[in-house]
Amino acid sequence: MGMPKNGCDTNGHGAPSITGVILVDGAGRPMYYNCEALAIVTYPKKAANLDGLGDLLPREIRTLLRVNALDSARTTAQFTSGRRSYVCRASALNGNSGTPSRMVTGLFLERVTSRTMDVSEVAERFHLTQREQETIGFLALGLTSKEIAARMNISPNTVKTFFRLVMTKMQVSTRSGIVGKMART
C-alpha cells in the first residue's frame, strides 16, 4: 500500500497544520495533501479528497504551476478562498531531473492577514505568559478553540482557561475584545 494522499483521518479531520501543503507530480496530479490544504481549495464545499485537482485549484495556482515549470523565478501567487486571502508558494522538491513526469512540486498555502498583529507587544503590555501569548496568536489567525487546542497539543478546556486568564488581564469580556485590544496596540 502506498503513501496516503492526505494527512486526515477517515472523518477528514486530522491535526491541523499552520500551512496547507499539496505535493503534485509533473502532470499536476496530487500525490499528497494535508487537511488544511483540502479545506482551503475546496471551500465552501467539503470534499473528501483532491481527485480532480485541476478543477479545484484556484486559477492563480494553476497558472503558477504552468509558469513554474518553465520559469522558476515566479514562485508565488495570491488567491482568495471565501473571504480569506492566501499566498501559494511553489517549490520544486526533487531538483530538475530533466523529465517532467518525475518532477514533484510542493505548494505551500498560507493565510494572509490584512494587518499583522504584534502579539509579543501585547503580551508584554498585559503581562501574558508564553502559553497565553501563543493562544492569542492563534486567535488572531482566526482559529477556533478546538483548532488552537490541536496546535498547542492541549485540551479545548485548557484553551478556554487561557482565554479567561487573558480576558481578565486585558479587562475585556469576549474573544473579540481580545482581538480589538490587540489591533489597537
Stockholm file with secondary structure:
# STOCKHOLM 1.0

chainA/1-185         MGMPKNGCDTNGHGAPSITGVILVDGAGRPMYYNCEALAIVTYPKKAANLDGLGDLLPREIRTLLRVNALDSARTTAQFTSGRRSYVCRASALNGNSGTPSRMVTGLFLERVTSRTMDVSEVAERFHLTQREQETIGFLALGLTSKEIAARMNISPNTVKTFFRLVMTKMQVSTRSGIVGKMART
#=GR chainA/1-185 SS CCCCSBSCCTTSCCCCCSSEEEEEETTSCEEEECHHHHHHHHTTSCCSCCTTHHHHSCHHHHHHHHHHHHCTTCCEEEEEETTEEEEEEEEESSCCCSCGGGCEEEEEEEEECSSCCCHHHHHHHHTCCHHHHHHHHHHHTTCCHHHHHHHHTSCHHHHHHHHHHHHHHHTCSSHHHHHHHHHHC
#=GC SS_cons         CCCCSBSCCTTSCCCCCSSEEEEEETTSCEEEECHHHHHHHHTTSCCSCCTTHHHHSCHHHHHHHHHHHHCTTCCEEEEEETTEEEEEEEEESSCCCSCGGGCEEEEEEEEECSSCCCHHHHHHHHTCCHHHHHHHHHHHTTCCHHHHHHHHTSCHHHHHHHHHHHHHHHTCSSHHHHHHHHHHC
//
